[in-house]
Each structure stands twice: as C-alpha cells, then as structure tokens.
C-alpha cells in the first residue's frame, strides 16, 4: 500500500509567521504533527510519503504514485483542502480525511472516499481492518477517547526538520474548562488525558535524534490541565532530560490564567526550559467573561496575573476577542489600555466567531444569528454571525485596536516594558547562532534602514546593547515578529 500524507497550505495568518520566517530562512512555523502521528499509526509495511504544501510543491506525479491520499487540516486551510480534493478526483486517486476540519464539518465533504474522524488512534485501525477485507465505509466516527500512553511517536523521518522554525510535541488532550466559543472540549473532552513520562521522554529523544535544536511547541490546549501529574512526574523528568542533553530545546505551550496561582509550578516550568506560554485572556470586561463562560478569568486582577507569570521567566502570548454581546463601544479603548499595560508583546486580537461544534454556535444558531461559515481566521475582519453591536462600529473599533497596538510606537513600547521585567540571566529562548545573526543583519536593512519603524527599532537595539545585552537576540526577535504582525493587519485592511 502506497500512502501519500498531504498537509494543505495555510493562508497567511497571525500565527503562521510567514513574513517573519523570511528573516530566518524557514518555510513554515510548525510541521504537521497530526499527520506525522498518523504515519506512525499506519502499518510499518506501508510505503509512506508526506508532502507539507507549506514547504514543498504537491505535484500530479506525487498524487499518481499513491494508492490513497491521506488529508488532515484545520478549518483555516479549507481553500487548499478543496484544491487537493479536486485534483485527486480529477486524477482518480482515492482520498482519506480526518482531523479538526473534517471532524467539525464532515457533511461538507461527501466527495471524500473515506472520512476517518475523531481520534485517529481509535478510528484508523477500524478503517484499516475494513479496508483489508474490502468493506471500507465512507464514515468512521467514535465517541471513545484514546489512551495517550499507547500513541506512537511521530514519524519524523518523513520531513526535513530544517525547513521549520519549530518542532512540536503533544503531552495531553482535553481541557477542564468550558469556554463557549472554544471547540476543544467537543474534539478532545473535558478530562485532560496525558502521556506517561516514558512516552514523553522517548518523543524528546526522537526529536533530538532528528537533529533538532531550538524551539519545541507543546501543542496541548491546556498544558496545566493535570497540575498534580505535571509537577510530580513530568516536569522533574523533563528537567533532568534537558540537563543531561545540555538544554537543546526551548519550550513554549498553552495554559489557562490560573497558572499565575502557583509560583512553584511556574518556577518548575522555567527550570525545565519553558520560556513562553499562550494564555486566552479574551477581554477585560467581567460581563463578557461571564457571557462566554470564561470562569477561570473572572474575578481576577488579570494584569497582576500576567505580570506575575512574566516575572517568573515566562513570556505571555495573549489571545483577545471583541464582539461579545455584552461589549459596548468603550471596549476598544479599554482593550488597547489593557494590552499596553500588560506588556503582552504578541497580543492576537480577533473578532468573535462561532466555530461548529461549540456551545456558542449552538446558541447563536438557535437565535437565528448564524450568517456564514467560519473561515478559521478570526483576525481577517470577518464574523460568521450577526453581533449585537452595530457591525460597522464593531469592525471599525476592532481595526482601531490592531492599528494602534501594532503601530511602531505602541508595539516597541510593549517590547521595552516586557524586557525590563524579564530575567536578565535568560536569553528569552533566542540563541545567538548563525541563522539568528543573519536575521539580525537582515533586520538592520529591512527594519533599521527601510522600515517605517526604524527610529523605534534603533532605540530598542541601543537600549538592549547598553542596558541588557543578553536580551539583544530577544529584542531582534520581537522586532521581526512586530514586522510580521503589522503586515498581517495591513494586508487584511487593504483587501
């Protein structure tokens, strides 16, 4: 059996970092971890190839080589998905699809030969058994949750790791919270399931043996969902592994704001090699937090929580949303002030959207307010429902937020504020290597000479050299990321 695993192309997005990748000579931010894991689940005697369309070209020769093309994708990739499906149909190649897009919107893909949905560790074996007996069905689903201790390590030999800015790893699935707009619990459940220490360390070994040195993204939607196991077993083991291997990786992950409640946990994460954490802040408005069931954020001094996490040595990347029913026109200036005071450099602000499978979608559909399909990109000034606030007022207010916080004046001010709070003994996860030196030189030309931010760029570089020289690589990284963020919002507004 010849299987071609295809990862469709991502559009240019906030977290895609496409404009920043050009500085460091990489093709994509992250490899397709899901498909690499699927490859490991498939029988060893299958002949396998993987094409990530974000780094390589998918040719008709590739498609005709395969007995089956396996597709996995996020909702934001649906345009590229349609292109791949149509090409397979034209060439007469059979298709198998799974992953978040197809699990959430399977009814839109009747032309896929076999939809293998939910958790592949359960549904793929059932499909393969039927395939062997010539009785493969169109649709495979399961309400069971996979035992993560049985999940094989991703098959890293199928890709060239040097083409990526970061590799990734998964420790857990599921989240104990019930945010109305989030589809994670419908995909992975409310009870966090985790891998065992041996599983996790073997995956770190595999990444290390693949020759990777640099950023590793723990893709868990809430890394601290099971704090007890994390603190008693996982973090001590990861810390020991990192010490034995001379600290080859810098980790980033996602967590909930209650991370700020546990100073020991934050210290353990920093010691283990974590330097960044994405947290869904969403909004400073208490009524809107109550509306979206973001209970873990309610009744808190969110600014203090963020600063506490930053002081522990972890950069906070924040997610923010406008467009809740309880939002009023004051939210736009409040959001700007909150983001500036927090010192969150990477603040992704999006318009509220309702993905299928969420409680928000169910509520809005029952109210007759769903108007369109969800694009998967909530930073492109579109919404798939009718908001309470006048839509033009909402979109204009949102545009003002992102235009302000990513203007050079406001952005570089946040960078300075954050770096002043950071631990001077850490480099913020940016090594001084050949690629980063070249990125620095390129930033001098693109940002320091020709960029509209050149005055702010040179102020930051000079401050870092004089006051915090160990943080110079981080200052350059933030400058490059700021260039990407501005390009994202500028390009969308020009459409």
Phi, psi and omega in degrees: 000126177256120183241126174254118178265124186241126174253115185295166184285138173274139169290170178287118185226171181304307183275358176285336177054030185300321180288328179285328183299332180296334180288331186248011173061043176243157182266326183211157182287315185221147174280166181280086185301321181300312180292325177296327177285320175302317179303322180288333178285326181295151181305145183297330183282352173292143173270123189236141169226153178230129175243114171266110185293351176278345180235339182225163179269133176271115183258161174298329177298319177299315183293318182290338177294330192272145167282323178220141171255121178263126180244139169220144185198159169268165182301324184295345182264011191298329178295316178292324177302313180299321179297316181294315180301314181297322179294319178296317179298317181297324183268356179075029180262132181287147184237144175230133185223145175201185181103180189303314182300309186287327177294323182280328188228041186300331182293345179274357188231052177294340182277358170284136182294315182221119176262112183248096196257183180058217186274118187299333179301337180260315187276331180295313177302322178296318178296315183296322179296315178294322180298320180296328180265005178074023183235028184297133182267171179284324189230130175234124178224166177203143174263002179278157175252141182287149171276110187292342178289347179258359183284127181287158177293144179304150183270080188295340182292352180277351180230164172265103186297338183291347180277357186246151178279336181209150167258172184220163184208150178239126177258323185218163172227148178100156181217136183284354183260171187227050178301131190298326186271358189257137181258010183297317182292328177289331179275323190231356176090172183268341182263115180299126174253140188229158171276160177276165182304314182298319177301312185295316181293326178293327177288323174297321176299317182296319178294319179296315181291337176287355178093008184280136172221119181149215186283135173234122184264115170284108190279004179308137180288335171212093185302331185260023181300325176241084186295323183299309180294322180300314185280327183276326187241307193288305185296318175301320180291318179294320178300314179297317179299315181297319179295319180296329184257015176063038173051064183280345187238155166240126187261145167226156183203188177238144181206171177265164188295340179293356169305325182295344183280349188233096182295325179295317179298315179298318179295321179293321177296315179298318180294327180285347178115008176279133176232354180216146177215129174273132179230132175282100177279315177074297187197149173277358185271120183296322180295321179290325175297319178294320181301316185268010177062032177273065188296329182292343179263347185285150174066026182241155165273090188298323179299314179298320179298316181296314181295326178295317178294318179298317180294338179284353181105009180250124172287136177261121169262130189243143172253133182227151183222138167237152181118008175293156181300328182274356179291141172235174186302344178287344185296331186293311178290325178297321180294317178300312181297320180296312182297318180295316182292327183289334184073019176284110184290308180267089181251101180274109178257127180229161171280142179299133172227163183241096176292149175298145180094352180264158176293332176297315180298317180299316181295312182292326177295320179293335178269001180070029186254354176287128185241345187199174174282152176282128183281341184089354180233106184268014175250016183254021174065024176240154176226151180254020176210168179272116181281164176289314177292147175310128189296321179297318177298318181295312181295319179295320178295320177296316178301322179293323178301304187289327177294326181283307187290339178254010168292147183307320182300309184286319184295310182292333175296319178295320179300312180299314181300317180292314182297328177296329181276344190284164180284118185292345180274358181243149183267009181060032173076018179241106182282151177269081179244182186299316182295319180289330174294317177296322178297320177299315180296320178293324179294327177300319181285306187289322185257319186277338181250309185259348184282148178290347179265009191305323180297317181286324178301310183291328176297317180294315180298315180296316178301315181296315181298321185275321188258319186221068186301330179294340181264008178301313178302321178293321179298319178294317179300314180296322179298316180293317178296322178299322176300315179298314183298318179296318180297322180301307185286328177294317183293324179293317182293335180281343182291000000 
